[in-house]
Amino acid sequence: MRFMMIVKSKESSGFPPKPLMDAIGKLSEEATKAGRMVGSGGLGPTALGASVRISRGEIVVTDGPFTEAKEVVGGYAQFEFASKEDAVQSAVEFMELHRRLWPGWEGETEVRQMYGPDDFPCKA
């Protein structure tokens, strides 16, 4: 099963400390070599982004930063796991790195199962 891990925190948290990034790099390398990690990446600040949404039937584009955002998505990773339990355990290990190497940081990793084209029946 494919899962996406979505990391959220206050945008004002700043950049992670180097020891944390080194530990995440090692964890990512191990997961990639084991065939579990499919892809990952960090996201830039909302000031460099835009939001495209539909409101009252119209498409509205809003340039960042997004002042109403209390937490933002700061990064993501896609994994292949045998179960949700395996995915959650991986997220716990990832968050343990943050707890240990970035004291005072607060955030969350959301674990979501992903679906692909084969998961939806074709209607002809």
Jmol script that loads the backbone (N, CA, C; Angstrom):
load data "model"
ATOM      1  N   MET A   1       0.849  -1.171   0.000  1.00  0.00           N
ATOM      2  CA  MET A   1       0.000   0.000   0.000  1.00  0.00           C
ATOM      3  C   MET A   1       0.895   1.234   0.000  1.00  0.00           C
ATOM      4  N   ARG A   2       0.467   2.235  -0.737  1.00  0.00           N
ATOM      5  CA  ARG A   2       1.236   3.474  -0.795  1.00  0.00           C
ATOM      6  C   ARG A   2       0.662   4.480   0.192  1.00  0.00           C
ATOM      7  N   PHE A   3       1.563   5.134   0.916  1.00  0.00           N
ATOM      8  CA  PHE A   3       1.178   6.148   1.894  1.00  0.00           C
ATOM      9  C   PHE A   3       1.947   7.434   1.638  1.00  0.00           C
ATOM     10  N   MET A   4       1.307   8.551   1.917  1.00  0.00           N
ATOM     11  CA  MET A   4       1.978   9.841   1.892  1.00  0.00           C
ATOM     12  C   MET A   4       2.079  10.345   3.316  1.00  0.00           C
ATOM     13  N   MET A   5       3.248  10.821   3.663  1.00  0.00           N
ATOM     14  CA  MET A   5       3.475  11.463   4.952  1.00  0.00           C
ATOM     15  C   MET A   5       3.564  12.964   4.678  1.00  0.00           C
ATOM     16  N   ILE A   6       2.751  13.726   5.364  1.00  0.00           N
ATOM     17  CA  ILE A   6       2.695  15.174   5.166  1.00  0.00           C
ATOM     18  C   ILE A   6       3.130  15.825   6.475  1.00  0.00           C
ATOM     19  N   VAL A   7       4.215  16.582   6.431  1.00  0.00           N
ATOM     20  CA  VAL A   7       4.761  17.221   7.631  1.00  0.00           C
ATOM     21  C   VAL A   7       4.230  18.645   7.719  1.00  0.00           C
ATOM     22  N   LYS A   8       3.630  18.976   8.871  1.00  0.00           N
ATOM     23  CA  LYS A   8       3.050  20.303   9.087  1.00  0.00           C
ATOM     24  C   LYS A   8       3.665  20.931  10.325  1.00  0.00           C
ATOM     25  N   SER A   9       3.865  22.246  10.249  1.00  0.00           N
ATOM     26  CA  SER A   9       4.347  22.987  11.418  1.00  0.00           C
ATOM     27  C   SER A   9       4.082  24.464  11.191  1.00  0.00           C
ATOM     28  N   LYS A  10       4.390  25.257  12.186  1.00  0.00           N
ATOM     29  CA  LYS A  10       4.278  26.702  12.033  1.00  0.00           C
ATOM     30  C   LYS A  10       5.336  27.147  11.036  1.00  0.00           C
ATOM     31  N   GLU A  11       4.937  28.012  10.129  1.00  0.00           N
ATOM     32  CA  GLU A  11       5.890  28.474   9.115  1.00  0.00           C
ATOM     33  C   GLU A  11       7.045  29.242   9.752  1.00  0.00           C
ATOM     34  N   SER A  12       6.803  29.837  10.906  1.00  0.00           N
ATOM     35  CA  SER A  12       7.831  30.620  11.586  1.00  0.00           C
ATOM     36  C   SER A  12       8.887  29.748  12.255  1.00  0.00           C
ATOM     37  N   SER A  13       8.777  28.427  12.129  1.00  0.00           N
ATOM     38  CA  SER A  13       9.754  27.528  12.750  1.00  0.00           C
ATOM     39  C   SER A  13      11.146  27.685  12.163  1.00  0.00           C
ATOM     40  N   GLY A  14      11.235  28.154  10.932  1.00  0.00           N
ATOM     41  CA  GLY A  14      12.529  28.303  10.276  1.00  0.00           C
ATOM     42  C   GLY A  14      13.033  26.994   9.711  1.00  0.00           C
ATOM     43  N   PHE A  15      14.303  27.017   9.300  1.00  0.00           N
ATOM     44  CA  PHE A  15      14.906  25.834   8.712  1.00  0.00           C
ATOM     45  C   PHE A  15      15.345  24.861   9.800  1.00  0.00           C
ATOM     46  N   PRO A  16      15.237  23.569   9.529  1.00  0.00           N
ATOM     47  CA  PRO A  16      15.662  22.564  10.515  1.00  0.00           C
ATOM     48  C   PRO A  16      17.169  22.642  10.753  1.00  0.00           C
ATOM     49  N   PRO A  17      17.624  22.267  11.940  1.00  0.00           N
ATOM     50  CA  PRO A  17      19.059  22.250  12.216  1.00  0.00           C
ATOM     51  C   PRO A  17      19.766  21.166  11.390  1.00  0.00           C
ATOM     52  N   LYS A  18      21.042  21.390  11.098  1.00  0.00           N
ATOM     53  CA  LYS A  18      21.816  20.478  10.265  1.00  0.00           C
ATOM     54  C   LYS A  18      21.836  19.046  10.801  1.00  0.00           C
ATOM     55  N   PRO A  19      22.008  18.818  12.118  1.00  0.00           N
ATOM     56  CA  PRO A  19      21.992  17.420  12.589  1.00  0.00           C
ATOM     57  C   PRO A  19      20.680  16.704  12.260  1.00  0.00           C
ATOM     58  N   LEU A  20      19.567  17.422  12.307  1.00  0.00           N
ATOM     59  CA  LEU A  20      18.283  16.813  11.952  1.00  0.00           C
ATOM     60  C   LEU A  20      18.259  16.495  10.460  1.00  0.00           C
ATOM     61  N   MET A  21      18.691  17.434   9.634  1.00  0.00           N
ATOM     62  CA  MET A  21      18.683  17.195   8.187  1.00  0.00           C
ATOM     63  C   MET A  21      19.601  16.024   7.828  1.00  0.00           C
ATOM     64  N   ASP A  22      20.751  15.919   8.509  1.00  0.00           N
ATOM     65  CA  ASP A  22      21.650  14.779   8.272  1.00  0.00           C
ATOM     66  C   ASP A  22      20.971  13.462   8.652  1.00  0.00           C
ATOM     67  N   ALA A  23      20.260  13.445   9.785  1.00  0.00           N
ATOM     68  CA  ALA A  23      19.569  12.232  10.235  1.00  0.00           C
ATOM     69  C   ALA A  23      18.436  11.867   9.279  1.00  0.00           C
ATOM     70  N   ILE A  24      17.709  12.884   8.797  1.00  0.00           N
ATOM     71  CA  ILE A  24      16.631  12.625   7.836  1.00  0.00           C
ATOM     72  C   ILE A  24      17.224  12.096   6.527  1.00  0.00           C
ATOM     73  N   GLY A  25      18.362  12.651   6.118  1.00  0.00           N
ATOM     74  CA  GLY A  25      19.029  12.170   4.909  1.00  0.00           C
ATOM     75  C   GLY A  25      19.409  10.706   5.018  1.00  0.00           C
ATOM     76  N   LYS A  26      19.933  10.321   6.167  1.00  0.00           N
ATOM     77  CA  LYS A  26      20.308   8.917   6.396  1.00  0.00           C
ATOM     78  C   LYS A  26      19.074   8.021   6.395  1.00  0.00           C
ATOM     79  N   LEU A  27      18.018   8.455   7.092  1.00  0.00           N
ATOM     80  CA  LEU A  27      16.772   7.689   7.138  1.00  0.00           C
ATOM     81  C   LEU A  27      16.183   7.534   5.734  1.00  0.00           C
ATOM     82  N   SER A  28      16.209   8.607   4.956  1.00  0.00           N
ATOM     83  CA  SER A  28      15.683   8.581   3.584  1.00  0.00           C
ATOM     84  C   SER A  28      16.495   7.654   2.694  1.00  0.00           C
ATOM     85  N   GLU A  29      17.810   7.699   2.840  1.00  0.00           N
ATOM     86  CA  GLU A  29      18.680   6.826   2.040  1.00  0.00           C
ATOM     87  C   GLU A  29      18.391   5.357   2.346  1.00  0.00           C
ATOM     88  N   GLU A  30      18.244   5.041   3.623  1.00  0.00           N
ATOM     89  CA  GLU A  30      17.937   3.654   4.015  1.00  0.00           C
ATOM     90  C   GLU A  30      16.586   3.219   3.469  1.00  0.00           C
ATOM     91  N   ALA A  31      15.587   4.095   3.557  1.00  0.00           N
ATOM     92  CA  ALA A  31      14.241   3.752   3.073  1.00  0.00           C
ATOM     93  C   ALA A  31      14.224   3.591   1.556  1.00  0.00           C
ATOM     94  N   THR A  32      15.005   4.408   0.855  1.00  0.00           N
ATOM     95  CA  THR A  32      15.076   4.307  -0.602  1.00  0.00           C
ATOM     96  C   THR A  32      15.756   2.998  -1.001  1.00  0.00           C
ATOM     97  N   LYS A  33      16.873   2.681  -0.362  1.00  0.00           N
ATOM     98  CA  LYS A  33      17.588   1.430  -0.662  1.00  0.00           C
ATOM     99  C   LYS A  33      16.728   0.210  -0.375  1.00  0.00           C
ATOM    100  N   ALA A  34      15.878   0.295   0.649  1.00  0.00           N
ATOM    101  CA  ALA A  34      14.997  -0.826   1.003  1.00  0.00           C
ATOM    102  C   ALA A  34      13.768  -0.890   0.096  1.00  0.00           C
ATOM    103  N   GLY A  35      13.605   0.097  -0.780  1.00  0.00           N
ATOM    104  CA  GLY A  35      12.467   0.112  -1.699  1.00  0.00           C
ATOM    105  C   GLY A  35      11.182   0.629  -1.095  1.00  0.00           C
ATOM    106  N   ARG A  36      11.266   1.248   0.101  1.00  0.00           N
ATOM    107  CA  ARG A  36      10.056   1.758   0.756  1.00  0.00           C
ATOM    108  C   ARG A  36       9.736   3.192   0.355  1.00  0.00           C
ATOM    109  N   MET A  37      10.770   4.037   0.201  1.00  0.00           N
ATOM    110  CA  MET A  37      10.513   5.439  -0.129  1.00  0.00           C
ATOM    111  C   MET A  37      10.424   5.610  -1.639  1.00  0.00           C
ATOM    112  N   VAL A  38       9.315   6.181  -2.067  1.00  0.00           N
ATOM    113  CA  VAL A  38       9.060   6.394  -3.484  1.00  0.00           C
ATOM    114  C   VAL A  38       9.513   7.787  -3.909  1.00  0.00           C
ATOM    115  N   GLY A  39       9.337   8.784  -3.046  1.00  0.00           N
ATOM    116  CA  GLY A  39       9.726  10.154  -3.349  1.00  0.00           C
ATOM    117  C   GLY A  39       9.552  11.018  -2.118  1.00  0.00           C
ATOM    118  N   SER A  40      10.218  12.170  -2.118  1.00  0.00           N
ATOM    119  CA  SER A  40      10.085  13.089  -0.994  1.00  0.00           C
ATOM    120  C   SER A  40      10.540  14.478  -1.409  1.00  0.00           C
ATOM    121  N   GLY A  41      10.255  15.461  -0.575  1.00  0.00           N
ATOM    122  CA  GLY A  41      10.717  16.810  -0.832  1.00  0.00           C
ATOM    123  C   GLY A  41      10.258  17.770   0.240  1.00  0.00           C
ATOM    124  N   GLY A  42      10.995  18.852   0.345  1.00  0.00           N
ATOM    125  CA  GLY A  42      10.613  19.937   1.234  1.00  0.00           C
ATOM    126  C   GLY A  42       9.927  21.018   0.415  1.00  0.00           C
ATOM    127  N   LEU A  43       9.130  21.821   1.057  1.00  0.00           N
ATOM    128  CA  LEU A  43       8.406  22.867   0.357  1.00  0.00           C
ATOM    129  C   LEU A  43       8.880  24.233   0.810  1.00  0.00           C
ATOM    130  N   GLY A  44       8.927  25.163  -0.139  1.00  0.00           N
ATOM    131  CA  GLY A  44       9.334  26.529   0.160  1.00  0.00           C
ATOM    132  C   GLY A  44       8.265  27.250   0.956  1.00  0.00           C
ATOM    133  N   PRO A  45       8.575  28.460   1.418  1.00  0.00           N
ATOM    134  CA  PRO A  45       7.618  29.240   2.208  1.00  0.00           C
ATOM    135  C   PRO A  45       6.399  29.655   1.388  1.00  0.00           C
ATOM    136  N   THR A  46       5.297  29.887   2.087  1.00  0.00           N
ATOM    137  CA  THR A  46       4.065  30.276   1.390  1.00  0.00           C
ATOM    138  C   THR A  46       4.236  31.594   0.645  1.00  0.00           C
ATOM    139  N   ALA A  47       5.173  32.437   1.058  1.00  0.00           N
ATOM    140  CA  ALA A  47       5.403  33.714   0.370  1.00  0.00           C
ATOM    141  C   ALA A  47       5.803  33.506  -1.087  1.00  0.00           C
ATOM    142  N   LEU A  48       6.354  32.340  -1.407  1.00  0.00           N
ATOM    143  CA  LEU A  48       6.765  32.049  -2.776  1.00  0.00           C
ATOM    144  C   LEU A  48       5.698  31.274  -3.548  1.00  0.00           C
ATOM    145  N   GLY A  49       4.575  30.980  -2.904  1.00  0.00           N
ATOM    146  CA  GLY A  49       3.545  30.155  -3.522  1.00  0.00           C
ATOM    147  C   GLY A  49       2.307  30.927  -3.916  1.00  0.00           C
ATOM    148  N   ALA A  50       1.322  30.193  -4.347  1.00  0.00           N
ATOM    149  CA  ALA A  50       0.019  30.745  -4.706  1.00  0.00           C
ATOM    150  C   ALA A  50      -1.040  29.708  -4.379  1.00  0.00           C
ATOM    151  N   SER A  51      -2.249  30.167  -4.175  1.00  0.00           N
ATOM    152  CA  SER A  51      -3.387  29.297  -3.938  1.00  0.00           C
ATOM    153  C   SER A  51      -4.358  29.482  -5.098  1.00  0.00           C
ATOM    154  N   VAL A  52      -4.801  28.382  -5.673  1.00  0.00           N
ATOM    155  CA  VAL A  52      -5.787  28.422  -6.754  1.00  0.00           C
ATOM    156  C   VAL A  52      -6.999  27.648  -6.266  1.00  0.00           C
ATOM    157  N   ARG A  53      -8.137  28.315  -6.146  1.00  0.00           N
ATOM    158  CA  ARG A  53      -9.324  27.663  -5.615  1.00  0.00           C
ATOM    159  C   ARG A  53     -10.557  28.114  -6.381  1.00  0.00           C
ATOM    160  N   ILE A  54     -11.646  27.411  -6.156  1.00  0.00           N
ATOM    161  CA  ILE A  54     -12.928  27.786  -6.738  1.00  0.00           C
ATOM    162  C   ILE A  54     -13.789  28.356  -5.627  1.00  0.00           C
ATOM    163  N   SER A  55     -14.306  29.546  -5.844  1.00  0.00           N
ATOM    164  CA  SER A  55     -15.178  30.206  -4.883  1.00  0.00           C
ATOM    165  C   SER A  55     -16.350  30.812  -5.639  1.00  0.00           C
ATOM    166  N   ARG A  56     -17.559  30.389  -5.268  1.00  0.00           N
ATOM    167  CA  ARG A  56     -18.781  30.860  -5.921  1.00  0.00           C
ATOM    168  C   ARG A  56     -18.725  30.674  -7.443  1.00  0.00           C
ATOM    169  N   GLY A  57     -18.163  29.540  -7.854  1.00  0.00           N
ATOM    170  CA  GLY A  57     -18.120  29.196  -9.272  1.00  0.00           C
ATOM    171  C   GLY A  57     -17.009  29.874 -10.055  1.00  0.00           C
ATOM    172  N   GLU A  58     -16.187  30.677  -9.401  1.00  0.00           N
ATOM    173  CA  GLU A  58     -15.092  31.375 -10.065  1.00  0.00           C
ATOM    174  C   GLU A  58     -13.758  30.830  -9.566  1.00  0.00           C
ATOM    175  N   ILE A  59     -12.775  30.819 -10.461  1.00  0.00           N
ATOM    176  CA  ILE A  59     -11.430  30.437 -10.061  1.00  0.00           C
ATOM    177  C   ILE A  59     -10.729  31.677  -9.522  1.00  0.00           C
ATOM    178  N   VAL A  60     -10.203  31.547  -8.304  1.00  0.00           N
ATOM    179  CA  VAL A  60      -9.543  32.660  -7.620  1.00  0.00           C
ATOM    180  C   VAL A  60      -8.088  32.274  -7.364  1.00  0.00           C
ATOM    181  N   VAL A  61      -7.161  33.130  -7.793  1.00  0.00           N
ATOM    182  CA  VAL A  61      -5.739  32.920  -7.555  1.00  0.00           C
ATOM    183  C   VAL A  61      -5.276  33.930  -6.519  1.00  0.00           C
ATOM    184  N   THR A  62      -4.656  33.441  -5.455  1.00  0.00           N
ATOM    185  CA  THR A  62      -4.140  34.306  -4.399  1.00  0.00           C
ATOM    186  C   THR A  62      -2.660  34.031  -4.234  1.00  0.00           C
ATOM    187  N   ASP A  63      -1.841  35.069  -4.379  1.00  0.00           N
ATOM    188  CA  ASP A  63      -0.407  34.912  -4.143  1.00  0.00           C
ATOM    189  C   ASP A  63      -0.137  34.837  -2.650  1.00  0.00           C
ATOM    190  N   GLY A  64       0.904  34.083  -2.271  1.00  0.00           N
ATOM    191  CA  GLY A  64       1.298  33.974  -0.875  1.00  0.00           C
ATOM    192  C   GLY A  64       1.969  35.247  -0.424  1.00  0.00           C
ATOM    193  N   PRO A  65       2.230  35.411   0.835  1.00  0.00           N
ATOM    194  CA  PRO A  65       2.011  34.433   1.899  1.00  0.00           C
ATOM    195  C   PRO A  65       0.549  34.360   2.310  1.00  0.00           C
ATOM    196  N   PHE A  66       0.197  33.275   2.947  1.00  0.00           N
ATOM    197  CA  PHE A  66      -1.174  33.028   3.354  1.00  0.00           C
ATOM    198  C   PHE A  66      -1.306  33.306   4.841  1.00  0.00           C
ATOM    199  N   THR A  67      -1.717  34.504   5.171  1.00  0.00           N
ATOM    200  CA  THR A  67      -1.744  34.944   6.565  1.00  0.00           C
ATOM    201  C   THR A  67      -2.696  34.126   7.418  1.00  0.00           C
ATOM    202  N   GLU A  68      -3.738  33.543   6.805  1.00  0.00           N
ATOM    203  CA  GLU A  68      -4.691  32.785   7.611  1.00  0.00           C
ATOM    204  C   GLU A  68      -4.168  31.410   8.008  1.00  0.00           C
ATOM    205  N   ALA A  69      -3.054  30.976   7.441  1.00  0.00           N
ATOM    206  CA  ALA A  69      -2.529  29.645   7.732  1.00  0.00           C
ATOM    207  C   ALA A  69      -1.846  29.617   9.096  1.00  0.00           C
ATOM    208  N   LYS A  70      -2.347  28.762   9.993  1.00  0.00           N
ATOM    209  CA  LYS A  70      -1.710  28.585  11.294  1.00  0.00           C
ATOM    210  C   LYS A  70      -0.574  27.577  11.182  1.00  0.00           C
ATOM    211  N   GLU A  71      -0.781  26.552  10.373  1.00  0.00           N
ATOM    212  CA  GLU A  71       0.244  25.565  10.084  1.00  0.00           C
ATOM    213  C   GLU A  71       0.308  25.391   8.585  1.00  0.00           C
ATOM    214  N   VAL A  72       1.492  25.109   8.080  1.00  0.00           N
ATOM    215  CA  VAL A  72       1.654  24.882   6.650  1.00  0.00           C
ATOM    216  C   VAL A  72       2.328  23.531   6.433  1.00  0.00           C
ATOM    217  N   VAL A  73       2.144  22.992   5.255  1.00  0.00           N
ATOM    218  CA  VAL A  73       2.829  21.768   4.872  1.00  0.00           C
ATOM    219  C   VAL A  73       4.262  22.154   4.526  1.00  0.00           C
ATOM    220  N   GLY A  74       5.203  21.566   5.228  1.00  0.00           N
ATOM    221  CA  GLY A  74       6.603  21.900   5.014  1.00  0.00           C
ATOM    222  C   GLY A  74       7.348  20.860   4.198  1.00  0.00           C
ATOM    223  N   GLY A  75       6.773  19.675   4.065  1.00  0.00           N
ATOM    224  CA  GLY A  75       7.421  18.632   3.299  1.00  0.00           C
ATOM    225  C   GLY A  75       6.534  17.412   3.197  1.00  0.00           C
ATOM    226  N   TYR A  76       6.975  16.474   2.381  1.00  0.00           N
ATOM    227  CA  TYR A  76       6.193  15.267   2.164  1.00  0.00           C
ATOM    228  C   TYR A  76       7.120  14.122   1.796  1.00  0.00           C
ATOM    229  N   ALA A  77       6.630  12.918   1.907  1.00  0.00           N
ATOM    230  CA  ALA A  77       7.332  11.728   1.433  1.00  0.00           C
ATOM    231  C   ALA A  77       6.291  10.681   1.080  1.00  0.00           C
ATOM    232  N   GLN A  78       6.583   9.901   0.048  1.00  0.00           N
ATOM    233  CA  GLN A  78       5.713   8.807  -0.361  1.00  0.00           C
ATOM    234  C   GLN A  78       6.437   7.494  -0.094  1.00  0.00           C
ATOM    235  N   PHE A  79       5.704   6.551   0.491  1.00  0.00           N
ATOM    236  CA  PHE A  79       6.281   5.263   0.859  1.00  0.00           C
ATOM    237  C   PHE A  79       5.384   4.118   0.416  1.00  0.00           C
ATOM    238  N   GLU A  80       6.006   2.944   0.288  1.00  0.00           N
ATOM    239  CA  GLU A  80       5.287   1.681   0.120  1.00  0.00           C
ATOM    240  C   GLU A  80       5.437   0.909   1.425  1.00  0.00           C
ATOM    241  N   PHE A  81       4.311   0.589   2.063  1.00  0.00           N
ATOM    242  CA  PHE A  81       4.303  -0.198   3.294  1.00  0.00           C
ATOM    243  C   PHE A  81       3.277  -1.314   3.163  1.00  0.00           C
ATOM    244  N   ALA A  82       3.459  -2.353   3.950  1.00  0.00           N
ATOM    245  CA  ALA A  82       2.522  -3.473   3.937  1.00  0.00           C
ATOM    246  C   ALA A  82       1.216  -3.124   4.647  1.00  0.00           C
ATOM    247  N   SER A  83       1.271  -2.144   5.585  1.00  0.00           N
ATOM    248  CA  SER A  83       0.072  -1.837   6.356  1.00  0.00           C
ATOM    249  C   SER A  83       0.118  -0.398   6.863  1.00  0.00           C
ATOM    250  N   LYS A  84      -1.029   0.070   7.323  1.00  0.00           N
ATOM    251  CA  LYS A  84      -1.109   1.384   7.951  1.00  0.00           C
ATOM    252  C   LYS A  84      -0.247   1.415   9.208  1.00  0.00           C
ATOM    253  N   GLU A  85      -0.238   0.318   9.949  1.00  0.00           N
ATOM    254  CA  GLU A  85       0.556   0.249  11.169  1.00  0.00           C
ATOM    255  C   GLU A  85       2.042   0.470  10.880  1.00  0.00           C
ATOM    256  N   ASP A  86       2.532  -0.116   9.783  1.00  0.00           N
ATOM    257  CA  ASP A  86       3.934   0.090   9.391  1.00  0.00           C
ATOM    258  C   ASP A  86       4.183   1.559   9.040  1.00  0.00           C
ATOM    259  N   ALA A  87       3.233   2.166   8.356  1.00  0.00           N
ATOM    260  CA  ALA A  87       3.368   3.574   7.982  1.00  0.00           C
ATOM    261  C   ALA A  87       3.394   4.471   9.219  1.00  0.00           C
ATOM    262  N   VAL A  88       2.509   4.209  10.160  1.00  0.00           N
ATOM    263  CA  VAL A  88       2.456   5.010  11.390  1.00  0.00           C
ATOM    264  C   VAL A  88       3.751   4.839  12.181  1.00  0.00           C
ATOM    265  N   GLN A  89       4.274   3.620  12.273  1.00  0.00           N
ATOM    266  CA  GLN A  89       5.526   3.395  12.984  1.00  0.00           C
ATOM    267  C   GLN A  89       6.665   4.180  12.346  1.00  0.00           C
ATOM    268  N   SER A  90       6.695   4.235  11.027  1.00  0.00           N
ATOM    269  CA  SER A  90       7.717   5.015  10.327  1.00  0.00           C
ATOM    270  C   SER A  90       7.591   6.506  10.656  1.00  0.00           C
ATOM    271  N   ALA A  91       6.360   7.005  10.721  1.00  0.00           N
ATOM    272  CA  ALA A  91       6.132   8.407  11.076  1.00  0.00           C
ATOM    273  C   ALA A  91       6.570   8.692  12.502  1.00  0.00           C
ATOM    274  N   VAL A  92       6.334   7.745  13.405  1.00  0.00           N
ATOM    275  CA  VAL A  92       6.768   7.908  14.795  1.00  0.00           C
ATOM    276  C   VAL A  92       8.293   8.023  14.852  1.00  0.00           C
ATOM    277  N   GLU A  93       9.001   7.171  14.117  1.00  0.00           N
ATOM    278  CA  GLU A  93      10.466   7.222  14.090  1.00  0.00           C
ATOM    279  C   GLU A  93      10.953   8.564  13.524  1.00  0.00           C
ATOM    280  N   PHE A  94      10.291   9.052  12.481  1.00  0.00           N
ATOM    281  CA  PHE A  94      10.633  10.335  11.871  1.00  0.00           C
ATOM    282  C   PHE A  94      10.430  11.482  12.860  1.00  0.00           C
ATOM    283  N   MET A  95       9.305  11.454  13.569  1.00  0.00           N
ATOM    284  CA  MET A  95       9.019  12.512  14.540  1.00  0.00           C
ATOM    285  C   MET A  95       9.952  12.422  15.746  1.00  0.00           C
ATOM    286  N   GLU A  96      10.400  11.222  16.087  1.00  0.00           N
ATOM    287  CA  GLU A  96      11.364  11.070  17.177  1.00  0.00           C
ATOM    288  C   GLU A  96      12.657  11.808  16.839  1.00  0.00           C
ATOM    289  N   LEU A  97      13.073  11.770  15.579  1.00  0.00           N
ATOM    290  CA  LEU A  97      14.257  12.537  15.170  1.00  0.00           C
ATOM    291  C   LEU A  97      14.048  14.020  15.452  1.00  0.00           C
ATOM    292  N   HIS A  98      12.860  14.528  15.124  1.00  0.00           N
ATOM    293  CA  HIS A  98      12.562  15.945  15.378  1.00  0.00           C
ATOM    294  C   HIS A  98      12.593  16.254  16.875  1.00  0.00           C
ATOM    295  N   ARG A  99      11.987  15.392  17.667  1.00  0.00           N
ATOM    296  CA  ARG A  99      11.934  15.619  19.115  1.00  0.00           C
ATOM    297  C   ARG A  99      13.340  15.667  19.703  1.00  0.00           C
ATOM    298  N   ARG A 100      14.180  14.762  19.229  1.00  0.00           N
ATOM    299  CA  ARG A 100      15.528  14.637  19.771  1.00  0.00           C
ATOM    300  C   ARG A 100      16.478  15.715  19.243  1.00  0.00           C
ATOM    301  N   LEU A 101      16.375  16.052  17.947  1.00  0.00           N
ATOM    302  CA  LEU A 101      17.371  16.917  17.315  1.00  0.00           C
ATOM    303  C   LEU A 101      16.914  18.355  17.078  1.00  0.00           C
ATOM    304  N   TRP A 102      15.635  18.650  17.355  1.00  0.00           N
ATOM    305  CA  TRP A 102      15.147  20.020  17.203  1.00  0.00           C
ATOM    306  C   TRP A 102      14.275  20.353  18.407  1.00  0.00           C
ATOM    307  N   PRO A 103      14.892  20.475  19.586  1.00  0.00           N
ATOM    308  CA  PRO A 103      14.130  20.736  20.808  1.00  0.00           C
ATOM    309  C   PRO A 103      13.259  21.985  20.652  1.00  0.00           C
ATOM    310  N   GLY A 104      12.024  21.877  21.120  1.00  0.00           N
ATOM    311  CA  GLY A 104      11.098  23.003  21.058  1.00  0.00           C
ATOM    312  C   GLY A 104      10.249  23.049  19.794  1.00  0.00           C
ATOM    313  N   TRP A 105      10.645  22.297  18.746  1.00  0.00           N
ATOM    314  CA  TRP A 105       9.851  22.292  17.511  1.00  0.00           C
ATOM    315  C   TRP A 105       8.536  21.597  17.776  1.00  0.00           C
ATOM    316  N   GLU A 106       7.479  22.131  17.219  1.00  0.00           N
ATOM    317  CA  GLU A 106       6.174  21.491  17.312  1.00  0.00           C
ATOM    318  C   GLU A 106       5.594  21.350  15.925  1.00  0.00           C
ATOM    319  N   GLY A 107       5.004  20.213  15.670  1.00  0.00           N
ATOM    320  CA  GLY A 107       4.393  19.966  14.376  1.00  0.00           C
ATOM    321  C   GLY A 107       3.793  18.577  14.357  1.00  0.00           C
ATOM    322  N   GLU A 108       3.417  18.153  13.177  1.00  0.00           N
ATOM    323  CA  GLU A 108       2.826  16.826  13.038  1.00  0.00           C
ATOM    324  C   GLU A 108       3.160  16.232  11.693  1.00  0.00           C
ATOM    325  N   THR A 109       3.107  14.925  11.631  1.00  0.00           N
ATOM    326  CA  THR A 109       3.199  14.207  10.369  1.00  0.00           C
ATOM    327  C   THR A 109       1.879  13.482  10.181  1.00  0.00           C
ATOM    328  N   GLU A 110       1.180  13.867   9.149  1.00  0.00           N
ATOM    329  CA  GLU A 110      -0.096  13.223   8.811  1.00  0.00           C
ATOM    330  C   GLU A 110       0.207  12.041   7.899  1.00  0.00           C
ATOM    331  N   VAL A 111      -0.374  10.894   8.195  1.00  0.00           N
ATOM    332  CA  VAL A 111      -0.175   9.674   7.411  1.00  0.00           C
ATOM    333  C   VAL A 111      -1.464   9.398   6.649  1.00  0.00           C
ATOM    334  N   ARG A 112      -1.368   9.389   5.313  1.00  0.00           N
ATOM    335  CA  ARG A 112      -2.554   9.177   4.481  1.00  0.00           C
ATOM    336  C   ARG A 112      -2.290   8.116   3.427  1.00  0.00           C
ATOM    337  N   GLN A 113      -3.207   7.157   3.309  1.00  0.00           N
ATOM    338  CA  GLN A 113      -3.087   6.166   2.253  1.00  0.00           C
ATOM    339  C   GLN A 113      -3.378   6.843   0.923  1.00  0.00           C
ATOM    340  N   MET A 114      -2.615   6.477  -0.101  1.00  0.00           N
ATOM    341  CA  MET A 114      -2.795   7.051  -1.436  1.00  0.00           C
ATOM    342  C   MET A 114      -3.529   6.052  -2.328  1.00  0.00           C
ATOM    343  N   TYR A 115      -4.213   6.590  -3.293  1.00  0.00           N
ATOM    344  CA  TYR A 115      -4.907   5.768  -4.281  1.00  0.00           C
ATOM    345  C   TYR A 115      -4.362   6.087  -5.661  1.00  0.00           C
ATOM    346  N   GLY A 116      -4.347   5.069  -6.496  1.00  0.00           N
ATOM    347  CA  GLY A 116      -3.920   5.230  -7.875  1.00  0.00           C
ATOM    348  C   GLY A 116      -5.059   4.899  -8.817  1.00  0.00           C
ATOM    349  N   PRO A 117      -4.804   4.975 -10.124  1.00  0.00           N
ATOM    350  CA  PRO A 117      -5.853   4.709 -11.118  1.00  0.00           C
ATOM    351  C   PRO A 117      -6.508   3.342 -10.969  1.00  0.00           C
ATOM    352  N   ASP A 118      -5.752   2.361 -10.508  1.00  0.00           N
ATOM    353  CA  ASP A 118      -6.299   1.005 -10.352  1.00  0.00           C
ATOM    354  C   ASP A 118      -7.287   0.894  -9.196  1.00  0.00           C
ATOM    355  N   ASP A 119      -7.318   1.903  -8.326  1.00  0.00           N
ATOM    356  CA  ASP A 119      -8.208   1.869  -7.171  1.00  0.00           C
ATOM    357  C   ASP A 119      -9.612   2.386  -7.482  1.00  0.00           C
ATOM    358  N   PHE A 120      -9.810   2.916  -8.698  1.00  0.00           N
ATOM    359  CA  PHE A 120     -11.122   3.460  -9.081  1.00  0.00           C
ATOM    360  C   PHE A 120     -11.646   2.683 -10.283  1.00  0.00           C
ATOM    361  N   PRO A 121     -12.871   2.201 -10.186  1.00  0.00           N
ATOM    362  CA  PRO A 121     -13.423   1.453 -11.311  1.00  0.00           C
ATOM    363  C   PRO A 121     -13.663   2.373 -12.509  1.00  0.00           C
ATOM    364  N   CYS A 122     -13.330   1.875 -13.690  1.00  0.00           N
ATOM    365  CA  CYS A 122     -13.583   2.637 -14.931  1.00  0.00           C
ATOM    366  C   CYS A 122     -15.074   2.516 -15.264  1.00  0.00           C
ATOM    367  N   LYS A 123     -15.633   3.607 -15.653  1.00  0.00           N
ATOM    368  CA  LYS A 123     -17.031   3.588 -16.081  1.00  0.00           C
ATOM    369  C   LYS A 123     -17.064   3.879 -17.571  1.00  0.00           C
ATOM    370  N   ALA A 124     -17.513   2.903 -18.320  1.00  0.00           N
ATOM    371  CA  ALA A 124     -17.557   3.073 -19.777  1.00  0.00           C
ATOM    372  C   ALA A 124     -18.947   3.419 -20.253  1.00  0.00           C
TER     373      ALA A 124
END
end "model"
wireframe off; spacefill off
backbone 0.3
color backbone group
